[in-house]
Amino acid sequence: MSCNYSSSTFRIPHCGSSQCTIAKAYCNSLCASSSPPAFCGTNNTCDLIPLNTFTQTNDAGYVAEDTVAVQSADGHVITDPNFIFSCASKNVLSGLATGTQGIAGLGRNRIALPIQLASAFHLTQKFAVCLPMATTISISESPAGVLLIGDGPYTFLPNVNVSSSLIYTRIMTNPVSTSGTSYKKESSVEYFIPVNAIKINGKDLSFNSSSFSIHKNGSGGVKISTVAPYTTMSRPIYKAFTKAFVKAAEAMNISRVAAVEPFKVCFSTKNVLSTRVGPGVPTVDLVLENENSTGVVDWMIFGANSMVQVKDDVLCLGFMKANSTSTVTTKRKAAIVIGGYQMENNLLEFDLAKSRLGFSSSLLFSQTTCANYNFTTTA
């Protein structure tokens, strides 16, 4: 985050400190010695390279520490006086929404927001994310989702306990980092899940079993990303996916119309019914290994998470073909990146202690949304 603010509790850990070790920060060996030379002065800091994952830009930064205040599930405000983060110039925040002061890291490393707070408050290494439906109004007026750290229950108005209905798959580790800034031989801190197949209206797409596998160079696999606005697929998967979806839609008497950028597959709303879970279009199932790898479970994606209303009479399929000219190293591209739109009004529980992902599918089935979390519930 940008550190141009005034705080009586702001601290800058020096080289060799436990904070720098936890952050895996670079350190000038001369400045870290017992007799540092004069040029180190007050700049005896440990360095990181903060990355704006939305624009793939980075800049020099350093490790800092301050008190952070967060809201507990029962509505009280609690504080962590030793929160570690990275300071950087405002250049790293370019391209983000006006007023943004920083980016919260949710990956699997020791200075990620949920991992630090779970440790500070002696909670289970677990967090849940529930993204609200995006709107075209200003950020300040948009419905708020929720990030929950530690055990549930996950209770939404009106008295809907999602905890008991979560379905679990295992979280995989990509042995090669997929970040734009990483150490050599560092494993990825992102979240990969084992997809076995994709179904559209209950019918399997025809793929080689290795299509969704993580390869030795770190490419392939299926990962979850709150950075990607829509799910992206590699070229062969996207081609087969869209072909099957169009065929299933035509069987439901839904007519395809001209594309509306950036979407490539669009339909007329003329024969599309309205349902509790969005437009009545073909369902998409991600077939996943269960948490014990002894069977399979389905992540069901309905119209509210598959279709984007681009005009009054036009809906477009909210899945994109991966951009081969992306600034991210192409050798480490995932086969599928599940994006934010497909997660809206779905609760996802990242259980790091058990290396598993719990998912609810659409909360609209239960007549609630991610904006309806009940902060009066005692956790």
C-alpha positions as CSV (number, residue, x, y, z in Angstrom):
1,M,0.0,0.0,0.0
2,S,1.0,3.7,-0.2
3,C,2.5,4.8,3.1
4,N,1.9,8.5,2.8
5,Y,-0.1,8.7,6.0
6,S,0.5,9.8,9.6
7,S,0.4,7.1,12.3
8,S,1.9,7.1,15.8
9,T,2.1,3.2,15.6
10,F,3.8,3.0,12.2
11,R,7.1,1.2,12.3
12,I,9.8,0.2,9.7
13,P,11.5,-3.2,10.6
14,H,15.2,-3.3,9.8
15,C,17.2,-5.9,8.1
16,G,17.5,-9.2,10.0
17,S,14.3,-8.6,11.9
18,S,11.7,-11.4,12.3
19,Q,9.2,-9.3,10.3
20,C,11.6,-9.3,7.3
21,T,12.1,-13.0,7.7
22,I,8.3,-13.6,7.7
23,A,7.9,-11.4,4.6
24,K,10.8,-13.2,2.8
25,A,12.1,-9.7,2.0
26,Y,15.4,-9.0,0.3
27,C,18.1,-7.4,2.6
28,N,21.3,-5.7,1.9
29,S,23.9,-7.9,3.6
30,L,26.1,-5.0,4.6
31,C,23.2,-3.1,6.2
32,A,22.2,-6.3,8.0
33,S,25.6,-6.7,9.6
34,S,26.5,-5.9,13.2
35,S,28.5,-2.9,12.1
36,P,26.6,-1.4,9.1
37,P,28.4,1.2,7.1
38,A,27.3,4.8,7.3
39,F,25.5,4.8,4.0
40,C,22.8,2.5,5.4
41,G,21.6,5.3,7.8
42,T,17.9,5.1,8.3
43,N,17.5,3.2,5.1
44,N,18.4,-0.1,6.7
45,T,15.1,-1.6,5.5
46,C,14.3,-4.9,4.0
47,D,12.9,-4.7,0.5
48,L,10.0,-6.3,-1.4
49,I,8.7,-5.8,-4.9
50,P,4.9,-5.1,-4.5
51,L,2.9,-6.2,-7.6
52,N,-0.4,-4.7,-8.8
53,T,-2.0,-7.9,-9.9
54,F,-4.7,-6.1,-11.9
55,T,-2.2,-4.1,-14.1
56,Q,0.8,-6.4,-13.7
57,T,3.0,-3.4,-12.7
58,N,5.4,-3.4,-9.8
59,D,7.8,-1.0,-8.0
60,A,10.3,-1.0,-5.3
61,G,8.9,-1.3,-1.8
62,Y,9.9,-2.0,1.8
63,V,8.5,-3.9,4.8
64,A,6.4,-1.9,7.3
65,E,4.3,-2.7,10.4
66,D,1.4,-0.9,12.0
67,T,-1.8,-1.5,13.9
68,V,-4.8,-2.6,11.8
69,A,-8.5,-2.5,13.0
70,V,-11.0,-5.0,11.7
71,Q,-14.6,-5.8,12.4
72,S,-15.4,-9.1,14.1
73,A,-18.3,-11.3,13.0
74,D,-20.5,-10.1,16.0
75,G,-20.0,-6.4,14.9
76,H,-17.2,-5.4,17.3
77,V,-13.9,-3.7,16.2
78,I,-10.7,-5.5,17.2
79,T,-7.1,-4.6,16.5
80,D,-3.8,-6.3,15.6
81,P,-0.9,-4.1,16.7
82,N,1.7,-6.0,14.6
83,F,0.3,-6.2,11.1
84,I,3.1,-6.6,8.5
85,F,2.6,-5.1,5.0
86,S,4.6,-3.6,2.1
87,C,4.9,0.1,1.4
88,A,5.3,1.3,-2.2
89,S,4.8,4.4,-4.3
90,K,1.4,5.4,-5.5
91,N,2.5,4.3,-9.0
92,V,1.7,0.7,-8.1
93,L,-1.9,1.7,-7.5
94,S,-2.4,3.2,-10.9
95,G,-5.3,1.7,-12.8
96,L,-7.2,0.9,-9.6
97,A,-10.4,2.6,-8.4
98,T,-10.2,6.2,-7.2
99,G,-9.4,6.3,-3.5
100,T,-7.7,2.9,-3.3
101,Q,-4.9,2.9,-0.8
102,G,-3.6,-0.6,-1.2
103,I,-4.2,-4.2,-2.3
104,A,-5.1,-6.9,0.2
105,G,-3.2,-10.2,-0.4
106,L,-5.2,-13.4,0.0
107,G,-2.5,-15.8,-1.2
108,R,-0.9,-18.7,0.7
109,N,2.0,-16.8,2.3
110,R,2.7,-15.7,5.9
111,I,2.0,-12.0,5.4
112,A,-1.4,-12.5,3.6
113,L,-4.2,-10.6,5.3
114,P,-6.2,-13.7,6.4
115,I,-3.2,-15.7,7.5
116,Q,-1.8,-12.8,9.7
117,L,-5.1,-12.1,11.3
118,A,-5.9,-15.8,12.0
119,S,-2.5,-16.0,13.7
120,A,-2.9,-12.8,15.7
121,F,-6.3,-13.8,17.0
122,H,-5.6,-17.6,17.4
123,L,-8.1,-18.6,14.8
124,T,-8.2,-21.6,12.5
125,Q,-6.2,-21.0,9.3
126,K,-9.3,-20.5,7.2
127,F,-11.1,-17.7,5.5
128,A,-14.2,-17.2,3.4
129,V,-14.9,-14.8,0.5
130,C,-18.4,-13.8,-0.6
131,L,-18.4,-11.3,-3.5
132,P,-21.5,-9.2,-4.1
133,M,-23.1,-8.7,-7.5
134,A,-21.2,-6.0,-9.4
135,T,-23.1,-2.9,-10.4
136,T,-22.6,0.2,-12.6
137,I,-23.0,2.6,-9.7
138,S,-20.1,4.1,-7.8
139,I,-18.0,1.9,-5.5
140,S,-19.2,3.8,-2.4
141,E,-22.8,2.9,-3.3
142,S,-22.2,-0.7,-4.4
143,P,-23.4,-3.5,-2.2
144,A,-20.7,-4.8,0.1
145,G,-19.5,-8.4,0.1
146,V,-17.7,-10.0,3.0
147,L,-14.3,-11.5,3.9
148,L,-14.5,-13.8,7.0
149,I,-11.5,-15.1,8.8
150,G,-11.5,-18.2,11.0
151,D,-14.4,-20.6,11.6
152,G,-18.0,-19.9,10.8
153,P,-20.9,-20.0,11.1
154,Y,-21.6,-18.2,7.8
155,T,-25.1,-16.8,8.5
156,F,-26.9,-14.5,6.0
157,L,-30.2,-12.7,6.3
158,P,-32.9,-14.0,6.6
159,N,-31.4,-16.7,8.9
160,V,-29.6,-18.7,6.2
161,N,-26.7,-20.7,7.6
162,V,-24.5,-21.6,4.6
163,S,-21.9,-23.5,6.6
164,S,-23.9,-26.7,6.7
165,S,-24.4,-26.8,2.9
166,L,-20.8,-26.3,1.7
167,I,-19.4,-28.8,-0.8
168,Y,-15.7,-29.5,-0.6
169,T,-12.9,-30.1,-3.0
170,R,-9.1,-30.2,-2.3
171,I,-6.8,-27.2,-2.8
172,M,-3.7,-28.1,-5.0
173,T,-0.3,-26.6,-5.0
174,N,1.4,-25.5,-8.2
175,P,5.1,-26.2,-7.6
176,V,6.1,-23.3,-9.8
177,S,5.2,-19.7,-8.9
178,T,2.7,-18.0,-11.3
179,S,3.4,-14.5,-9.9
180,G,5.1,-11.8,-11.9
181,T,7.5,-11.3,-9.0
182,S,8.8,-14.4,-7.3
183,Y,11.9,-16.2,-6.1
184,K,13.5,-18.9,-8.1
185,K,12.0,-22.4,-7.3
186,E,9.2,-20.7,-5.3
187,S,5.9,-22.5,-5.4
188,S,2.7,-20.6,-6.3
189,V,0.7,-18.9,-3.5
190,E,-2.4,-19.0,-5.6
191,Y,-5.3,-21.5,-5.2
192,F,-5.6,-24.4,-7.7
193,I,-8.4,-26.9,-7.7
194,P,-8.7,-30.4,-9.4
195,V,-11.2,-30.1,-12.3
196,N,-11.9,-33.5,-14.0
197,A,-14.5,-32.4,-16.5
198,I,-16.9,-29.7,-17.6
199,K,-20.6,-30.3,-18.2
200,I,-23.1,-28.2,-20.1
201,N,-26.7,-29.1,-19.4
202,G,-25.4,-32.4,-17.9
203,K,-23.4,-33.4,-21.0
204,D,-19.6,-33.8,-20.7
205,L,-17.3,-31.8,-23.0
206,S,-14.8,-34.0,-24.8
207,F,-11.3,-33.3,-23.5
208,N,-8.1,-35.1,-23.0
209,S,-7.8,-35.9,-19.3
210,S,-4.5,-33.9,-19.1
211,S,-6.3,-30.7,-20.3
212,F,-6.7,-29.5,-16.7
213,S,-3.5,-30.8,-15.2
214,I,-0.6,-28.7,-13.8
215,H,2.5,-29.3,-15.9
216,K,6.1,-29.3,-14.7
217,N,6.8,-25.8,-15.9
218,G,3.9,-24.4,-13.8
219,S,1.5,-24.0,-16.8
220,G,-2.0,-25.5,-16.9
221,G,-4.3,-26.3,-14.0
222,V,-7.4,-24.5,-12.9
223,K,-7.0,-21.6,-10.4
224,I,-9.3,-19.2,-8.6
225,S,-8.7,-15.5,-9.0
226,T,-10.5,-12.5,-7.7
227,V,-8.3,-10.4,-10.0
228,A,-9.8,-11.8,-13.3
229,P,-13.2,-10.2,-13.9
230,Y,-14.5,-13.2,-15.9
231,T,-13.4,-16.8,-16.2
232,T,-10.8,-17.3,-18.9
233,M,-10.0,-20.5,-20.7
234,S,-7.2,-21.6,-23.0
235,R,-8.0,-21.6,-26.7
236,P,-8.9,-25.3,-27.2
237,I,-11.0,-25.4,-24.0
238,Y,-12.8,-22.2,-24.9
239,K,-13.6,-23.4,-28.4
240,A,-15.1,-26.6,-27.2
241,F,-16.9,-24.9,-24.3
242,T,-18.6,-22.2,-26.4
243,K,-19.5,-24.6,-29.2
244,A,-21.3,-26.9,-26.7
245,F,-23.0,-24.0,-25.0
246,V,-24.4,-22.5,-28.2
247,K,-25.7,-26.0,-29.2
248,A,-27.4,-26.4,-25.8
249,A,-28.9,-22.9,-26.0
250,E,-30.2,-23.5,-29.5
251,A,-31.9,-26.7,-28.2
252,M,-33.7,-24.4,-25.7
253,N,-34.8,-22.2,-28.6
254,I,-32.4,-19.4,-27.5
255,S,-31.1,-17.5,-30.6
256,R,-27.5,-16.4,-31.0
257,V,-26.9,-12.8,-32.0
258,A,-23.9,-10.6,-33.0
259,A,-21.1,-10.4,-30.5
260,V,-20.8,-7.4,-28.2
261,E,-17.2,-6.7,-27.2
262,P,-15.4,-7.9,-25.2
263,F,-17.7,-10.9,-25.3
264,K,-17.7,-13.3,-28.3
265,V,-20.9,-15.4,-27.7
266,C,-24.2,-13.5,-27.2
267,F,-27.9,-14.3,-27.4
268,S,-31.2,-12.7,-27.7
269,T,-33.3,-12.5,-24.5
270,K,-36.5,-13.2,-26.5
271,N,-37.0,-16.9,-25.3
272,V,-34.9,-16.7,-22.1
273,L,-37.0,-17.3,-19.0
274,S,-36.2,-15.5,-15.7
275,T,-35.4,-17.9,-12.8
276,R,-34.4,-17.5,-9.1
277,V,-30.8,-18.0,-10.2
278,G,-30.8,-15.7,-13.2
279,P,-31.6,-16.2,-16.9
280,G,-32.8,-19.6,-17.8
281,V,-29.9,-20.8,-19.9
282,P,-27.8,-24.0,-20.1
283,T,-26.2,-24.8,-16.8
284,V,-22.4,-25.2,-16.5
285,D,-21.0,-27.8,-14.1
286,L,-17.3,-27.9,-13.1
287,V,-16.7,-31.5,-12.1
288,L,-14.2,-31.5,-9.3
289,E,-12.5,-34.2,-7.2
290,N,-13.9,-34.2,-3.7
291,E,-11.6,-33.3,-0.8
292,N,-10.4,-36.9,-0.3
293,S,-10.0,-37.6,-4.0
294,T,-12.4,-40.6,-3.6
295,G,-15.2,-39.2,-5.8
296,V,-16.4,-36.1,-7.6
297,V,-18.5,-33.1,-6.7
298,D,-20.1,-30.5,-9.0
299,W,-19.8,-26.7,-8.8
300,M,-23.0,-25.6,-10.6
301,I,-22.9,-22.3,-12.4
302,F,-26.3,-20.9,-13.4
303,G,-27.4,-17.9,-15.5
304,A,-26.8,-15.3,-12.9
305,N,-23.1,-16.2,-13.0
306,S,-22.7,-17.3,-16.6
307,M,-24.6,-14.5,-18.5
308,V,-23.9,-10.8,-18.7
309,Q,-26.7,-8.4,-19.6
310,V,-25.1,-6.0,-22.1
311,K,-28.3,-4.6,-23.7
312,D,-32.0,-4.7,-22.8
313,D,-32.4,-7.6,-25.3
314,V,-28.9,-9.1,-25.4
315,L,-27.2,-11.5,-23.0
316,C,-23.6,-12.5,-23.5
317,L,-21.7,-15.6,-22.1
318,G,-19.4,-14.3,-19.4
319,F,-16.5,-16.6,-20.2
320,M,-13.4,-15.3,-22.1
321,K,-10.7,-16.8,-24.2
322,A,-7.3,-16.4,-22.5
323,N,-5.3,-13.6,-23.9
324,S,-2.1,-15.0,-25.4
325,T,-0.5,-11.6,-25.4
326,S,-0.9,-11.0,-21.7
327,T,2.0,-9.5,-19.8
328,V,2.0,-12.5,-17.4
329,T,4.6,-15.1,-18.4
330,T,2.8,-17.2,-21.0
331,K,4.7,-20.3,-20.0
332,R,2.9,-20.3,-16.6
333,K,-0.7,-19.7,-17.9
334,A,-3.4,-21.7,-16.2
335,A,-5.8,-23.7,-18.5
336,I,-8.7,-22.1,-16.7
337,V,-8.9,-19.1,-14.4
338,I,-12.2,-18.9,-12.5
339,G,-12.9,-15.1,-12.3
340,G,-14.9,-12.8,-10.1
341,Y,-18.1,-12.8,-12.0
342,Q,-18.5,-16.6,-11.6
343,M,-18.0,-16.2,-7.9
344,E,-20.6,-13.4,-7.3
345,N,-23.1,-14.5,-4.6
346,N,-21.2,-17.7,-4.1
347,L,-19.5,-18.3,-0.8
348,L,-16.0,-19.8,-1.0
349,E,-14.3,-21.1,2.1
350,F,-10.5,-21.5,1.8
351,D,-9.6,-24.0,4.6
352,L,-5.8,-23.8,4.6
353,A,-5.6,-26.1,7.7
354,K,-7.2,-28.9,5.7
355,S,-6.1,-27.9,2.2
356,R,-9.6,-27.8,0.9
357,L,-12.0,-25.4,-0.7
358,G,-15.7,-25.2,0.3
359,F,-18.2,-23.7,-2.1
360,S,-21.9,-23.0,-1.9
361,S,-22.9,-22.5,-5.5
362,S,-25.4,-19.6,-5.9
363,L,-26.8,-18.2,-2.7
364,L,-29.8,-17.0,-4.8
365,F,-31.2,-20.5,-4.4
366,S,-31.5,-19.7,-0.7
367,Q,-33.0,-16.3,-1.4
368,T,-30.1,-14.4,-0.1
369,T,-26.9,-12.7,-1.4
370,C,-23.4,-11.9,-0.3
371,A,-24.5,-8.4,0.7
372,N,-26.8,-9.9,3.4
373,Y,-24.2,-11.2,5.8
374,N,-25.6,-11.0,9.4
375,F,-22.9,-9.3,11.5
376,T,-24.9,-9.8,14.7
377,T,-24.2,-13.5,14.7
378,T,-21.9,-14.7,17.4
379,A,-18.9,-16.6,15.9
